[in-house]
Amino acid sequence: MWYALALIALLIGAVLLYVRHVRFGILRQVREVEERLAPLREALKKGDPLDPTLLRALGKDLRTRNPAYLALEEAGKEELFPPEFRTREAFGASDLALWLEHPHALGVPPDELELVETVTVQHDLQGPLEYFVYRFRVAPPARRSSHGWMLGVSGPYSPEATWPLFSPPGTGSPLQREGRLSGKSLVDRVHHRCLRDGRLDLWIQEALRRR
């Protein structure tokens, strides 16, 4: 009996430590991104002219690209965001990088990330939707660095230019070595999961509301 109670206590302790690790990891991620966004938010708050050099630096950084664009969008100034980073492919890369930095995934942003293919799927009501497949890797001592290149996906995105840019429901990665799963297979798996749990329908409703 005492052995069982001790085992339960150890399990509870391990769970609590893991929850604490995840919570502090998320807080650290948010804090670091917000610190980099602080000059932009302050300028928007005061109504000061926005520095193009600052906007370009925020757009080039995968961690701040999407949050910076969304901050500008909230202020009605999204047209000031550098056009080379104001694309669905660029937005998807940032969304995946932020997902990978989450403590549940790698816990760090990828050191390298590049687009490898675009997979189109058909939706009964919206027609074609696109998922972007990226390859990425991290340097030691990061978790999974020994895997080399891995695949991740972000989507879906509508090819229609009038659709807004905001986080889609199908962003993530199995964190497996590249070659274990094709890009098309990964997209099919993610798309069906988004359909099954209703996240895709909610995303479409929100996108239509924002148009």
ABEGO torsion letter per residue (X at the ends): XAAAAAAAAAAAAAAAAAAAAAAAAAAAAAAAAAAAAAAAAAAAAAGBBBBAAAAAAAAABAAAAAAAAAAAAAAGAAAABBAAABBAAAAAAAAAAAAAABAABAGBBBABBBBABBBBBBBAAAEBBBBBBBBBBBBOABBGAAAEBBBBBBOBBBABAABBBBBBAABEBAGBBBGABBAAAAAAAAAAAAAAAGAAAAAAAAAAAAX
